[in-house]
């Protein structure tokens, strides 16, 4: 039975064409360690990674590619911001639908925070932000698109409020890129944490931070060590991106991300259009099944492909298990690492069953998924 993948919010599948060959070719033919290996291949790989920085900077509206700093992904990047820039004497604003990659480091570091309310569909109530600002509010960290609700936030309005109140705004773009466009310099955004393995169709273990240069130089590095630069000193390098990139990078993964990002940018509109079409088809099909309730963003508001459902007639974990075992359909069930989102949406502590089609999802796969759900609920 053909596998049907409905969990692109966790990681994209299929990936962009050619990235497996990119990884294979590097490991088998071009393997070097940039800033260390003195060879023509080393210079070539350095240039390819700088091209990746330039592409990400351009995509984020950032004029300083050197302040695009790579990491293992958004979780590490958010920890870098929170633990490298904030202290328990600061105050932070987060949305009521933040992921644990924000909430756990805040709690672990004992940094005070206030939650900006979200409505029942997962959208931030922006007119509540200013009333939560305190004299020591230093930063606002916002998930641009909900991994439970699918709601895409009004980043422009939020950025304006942050700028007017002299607050550094950081964006978790895990579910948002490439669904939205971000212009960091126009909107005065201090930093955007990005991941390679979701909407950018690259491999796991890739991502980073696009930072304003002033912000990048203020952050105390989460990890320090060898960079291959300023090696005559035991102090942390003062140059970017080396300051925030200690140790050996995931070079094969980043080269694959460069390959996948080129593919995504070249085909962005057609990929998004297919994803939107399949999301609408799945949303309408699931909403027609008695016993299922869709929670989160409706179709007529800005949203991603995430569709979360609950049921008052069946256990959602059982539904997910049946979809996997009987129909070979991959979904995700539970809390999705975001208990605050479920609290805001009224689905805590049970969670939701989440479907998330992707840019390569086909109509046949969506119709098969709807048919399977109807059979599970004994419809038709």
C-alpha positions in Angstrom: 0.0 0.0 0.0 1.3 3.4 -1.0 2.4 5.7 1.8 0.4 8.9 2.1 2.3 11.6 4.0 0.2 14.1 5.9 2.7 15.4 8.4 4.6 18.2 6.6 4.3 20.4 9.7 6.7 18.0 11.4 9.1 17.7 8.4 8.6 18.0 4.7 8.4 14.9 2.5 9.2 14.4 -0.3 12.2 16.7 -0.1 13.4 18.9 -2.9 14.8 16.9 -5.8 18.6 16.4 -5.8 19.5 17.1 -2.2 20.4 13.5 -1.5 22.9 13.6 -4.4 24.3 16.8 -3.0 25.0 15.2 0.4 26.4 12.1 -1.2 28.7 14.0 -3.6 30.1 16.1 -0.7 30.8 13.1 1.5 32.3 11.0 -1.2 34.1 13.6 -3.3 34.3 17.1 -1.9 34.6 16.6 1.8 36.5 19.5 3.5 36.2 21.5 6.7 35.8 25.2 5.8 38.1 27.7 7.5 40.4 24.7 8.2 41.2 22.7 5.0 43.5 24.6 2.7 42.5 23.5 -0.8 40.5 24.6 -3.8 37.6 22.5 -2.7 37.6 24.3 0.7 37.3 27.7 -1.0 34.6 26.3 -3.3 32.5 25.0 -0.4 33.0 28.3 1.5 31.6 30.2 -1.5 28.6 27.9 -1.8 27.8 28.4 1.9 28.2 32.1 1.5 25.8 31.9 -1.4 23.3 30.3 1.0 23.8 33.1 3.5 23.2 35.6 0.7 20.0 33.8 -0.4 18.6 33.7 3.1 19.5 37.3 3.8 17.7 38.3 0.5 14.7 36.3 1.4 14.5 37.9 4.9 15.1 41.5 3.7 18.5 41.6 5.3 21.5 43.5 3.8 24.2 41.7 5.9 24.7 38.1 4.8 27.4 37.7 7.4 24.8 38.0 10.2 23.0 34.9 8.9 24.3 32.3 11.4 23.8 28.6 10.9 22.6 26.2 13.6 21.0 22.8 13.9 17.6 24.4 13.6 15.1 26.7 15.2 15.3 25.2 18.7 19.0 25.9 18.9 18.5 29.3 17.4 15.8 30.3 19.8 17.9 29.1 22.7 20.8 31.2 21.3 18.6 34.3 21.5 17.0 33.6 24.8 20.1 32.5 26.7 22.5 34.8 24.9 20.5 38.1 25.1 18.1 37.9 28.0 18.4 37.7 31.8 16.0 37.2 34.7 16.0 41.0 35.1 14.3 41.4 31.7 10.7 40.9 30.7 9.6 39.2 27.5 6.3 39.1 25.6 5.2 35.9 23.8 2.0 34.9 22.2 -0.4 32.6 24.0 0.3 30.0 21.2 4.1 29.6 21.5 6.0 26.4 21.0 8.1 24.8 23.8 11.2 25.8 21.9 10.5 29.3 23.3 8.7 28.5 26.5 11.1 25.9 27.9 14.3 28.0 27.6 12.4 31.0 29.1 11.2 28.9 32.0 14.6 27.2 32.4 16.4 30.6 32.4 13.8 32.1 34.8 13.1 34.9 32.5 9.8 36.6 33.3 7.2 36.7 30.4 3.7 37.7 29.7 1.4 35.9 27.2 -0.4 38.0 24.5 -3.9 36.6 24.2 -4.9 34.7 21.1 -8.5 34.2 19.9 -10.1 30.8 19.7 -8.8 30.4 16.1 -5.2 31.0 17.2 -4.7 34.6 16.0 -2.9 37.1 18.3 -5.2 39.8 19.6 -2.8 42.6 18.7 -4.7 45.4 20.5 -3.8 43.6 23.8 0.0 43.9 23.3 0.7 47.4 24.5 -1.2 46.8 27.8 1.3 44.0 28.6 4.4 46.1 28.1 6.5 46.7 31.2 9.4 49.1 31.8 11.8 46.2 31.5 10.2 44.5 28.5 13.3 43.9 26.3 12.0 41.5 23.6 9.0 40.0 21.9 9.2 36.5 20.6 6.4 35.5 18.2 5.6 32.3 16.3 4.7 33.6 12.9 2.4 30.6 12.1 0.8 28.2 14.5 1.9 24.6 14.4 -1.5 23.6 15.9 -3.9 26.3 14.6 -2.3 27.0 11.2 -3.0 30.7 11.8 -0.6 33.1 10.1 0.0 36.1 12.4 -0.1 39.8 11.4 3.6 40.3 11.6 3.6 43.8 10.2 1.3 45.1 12.9 3.2 43.3 15.6 6.5 44.6 14.3 5.1 48.2 14.3 4.1 47.9 17.9 7.5 46.5 18.9 9.3 49.3 17.1 7.2 52.1 18.5 7.9 50.7 22.0 11.6 50.1 21.5 11.3 46.3 21.9 13.4 43.8 20.0 11.2 41.5 17.9 12.2 37.9 17.2 10.3 35.6 14.8 10.0 31.9 15.0 9.4 31.1 11.3 9.2 27.3 11.5 5.8 27.0 10.0 5.7 30.3 8.2 8.5 30.2 5.5 7.9 30.3 2.5 4.2 31.0 3.2 4.9 34.5 4.1 7.4 37.1 3.1 9.5 38.9 5.8 11.3 42.2 5.3 13.5 42.5 8.4 14.9 45.9 7.8 11.7 47.5 6.7 9.9 46.2 9.7 12.8 46.7 12.1 12.9 43.0 13.1 15.9 42.0 15.2 16.0 38.4 14.3 14.3 35.5 12.4 14.9 31.9 13.5 14.5 29.6 10.5 14.7 25.9 9.8 15.7 24.0 6.7 13.7 20.9 6.9 10.1 22.1 6.7 8.9 24.6 4.1 12.4 25.0 2.6 12.3 21.2 1.7 15.8 20.6 3.0 17.3 18.1 5.4 16.8 17.9 9.2 19.5 19.4 11.3 19.8 22.6 9.3 18.6 26.1 10.1 19.8 29.2 11.8 19.3 32.8 12.6 19.0 35.8 10.4 19.9 38.7 12.7 20.4 42.4 12.4 24.1 43.0 12.7 23.9 45.0 15.9 21.8 42.2 17.5 24.2 39.5 16.4 27.1 41.3 18.0 25.2 41.7 21.3 24.4 38.0 21.7 26.6 36.0 24.1 27.3 32.8 22.1 25.6 29.7 23.4 28.6 27.6 22.3 32.2 28.7 22.0 35.2 27.0 20.6 37.1 26.6 17.4 36.0 28.6 14.4 39.1 28.5 12.2 39.4 32.3 12.5 41.3 34.5 15.0 42.9 31.3 16.2 45.8 33.2 17.9 43.3 34.3 20.6 41.4 32.4 23.3 38.7 35.0 23.2 35.5 34.5 21.3 35.8 36.0 17.7 34.5 39.5 17.2 33.6 38.8 13.5 30.4 37.4 12.1 29.3 34.7 11.4 32.2 33.1 13.3 31.2 34.6 16.6 28.0 32.5 16.6 29.2 29.4 14.7 31.7 27.6 16.9 32.7 24.1 15.9 32.3 22.2 12.6 29.1 23.1 10.8 26.7 20.5 9.2 28.3 21.2 5.9 26.6 18.4 3.8 23.3 19.4 5.2 23.8 23.1 4.5 24.9 22.4 1.0 21.7 20.4 0.6 19.7 23.3 2.0 21.3 25.6 -0.6 20.1 23.2 -3.3 16.6 22.9 -1.9 16.2 26.6 -1.3 17.1 27.3 -4.9 14.4 24.9 -5.9 11.8 26.4 -3.6 12.5 30.0 -4.7 12.4 29.0 -8.4 9.1 27.2 -8.0 7.6 29.0 -5.0 4.3 30.1 -6.5 3.4 26.7 -8.0 4.5 24.8 -4.8 2.4 27.1 -2.6 -0.6 27.0 -5.0 -0.7 23.2 -4.9 -0.3 23.2 -1.1 -3.2 25.7 -0.8 -5.4 23.7 -3.1 -4.8 20.5 -1.3 -5.3 22.1 2.1 -8.7 23.5 1.0 -9.8 20.2 -0.4 -8.8 18.3 2.7 -10.3 20.9 5.0 -13.7 20.8 3.2 -13.7 17.0 3.1 -12.9 16.6 6.8 -15.4 19.3 7.9 -18.1 17.4 6.1 -17.7 14.3 8.3 -20.0 14.1 11.4 -18.1 13.6 14.6 -15.1 15.7 13.5 -14.5 19.3 14.5 -11.7 21.4 12.9 -10.0 23.7 15.4 -7.9 26.7 14.6 -7.7 28.9 11.5 -10.6 28.9 9.0 -10.1 28.9 5.3 -11.0 32.5 4.8 -8.2 33.8 7.1 -4.4 33.7 6.5 -3.3 30.1 7.2 -0.9 27.4 6.5 -1.6 23.8 5.5 -2.0 22.7 9.2 -5.4 21.2 9.9 -6.1 20.2 13.5 -9.2 18.1 14.4 -10.9 16.8 17.5 -13.7 14.3 17.9 -16.4 13.8 20.5 -17.1 10.3 19.3 -13.7 8.7 18.9 -10.3 8.9 20.6 -8.0 10.9 18.3 -5.0 8.7 19.1 -7.0 5.7 18.0 -7.9 7.5 14.7 -4.3 8.2 14.1 -3.3 4.6 14.8 -6.0 3.3 12.4 -4.9 5.7 9.7 -1.3 4.5 10.0 -1.9 0.8 10.4 -4.9 0.2 8.1 -4.3 2.9 5.4 -0.6 3.8 5.7 -1.4 7.5 6.2 1.0 9.4 8.3 -0.4 12.1 10.7 0.6 13.5 14.1 -1.5 13.3 17.3 -1.2 14.9 20.7 0.2 18.1 22.0 2.6 19.0 19.2 5.1 20.4 21.7 2.8 23.4 22.3 0.6 23.1 25.4 0.1 26.8 25.4 -1.5 26.6 22.0 -3.9 23.9 23.1 -4.8 25.9 26.2 -5.6 28.9 23.9 -7.6 26.7 21.5 -9.5 24.8 24.2 -7.9 21.4 23.3 -5.8 20.9 26.4 -4.9 18.3 27.7 -6.2 15.9 24.9 -4.5 17.7 22.0 -5.5 17.3 18.4 -5.1 15.1 15.4 -3.1 17.1 12.9 -3.0 16.8 9.1 -0.6 18.9 7.1 -0.4 18.3 3.3 2.6 19.7 1.5 3.6 21.1 -1.8 3.9 17.7 -3.4 0.6 16.3 -2.0 -1.7 15.0 -4.7 -5.4 15.2 -5.1 -5.6 11.4 -5.1 -3.8 11.3 -1.7 -6.2 13.9 -0.2 -9.3 12.1 -1.5 -7.9 8.8 -0.2 -7.4 10.4 3.2 -10.9 11.8 3.3 -12.3 8.4 2.2 -10.3 6.7 5.0 -11.7 9.1 7.6 -15.2 8.5 6.4 -14.7 4.7 6.7 -13.3 5.1 10.2 -16.4 7.2 11.2 -18.7 4.7 9.3 -19.9 7.4 6.8 -21.0 6.4 3.3 
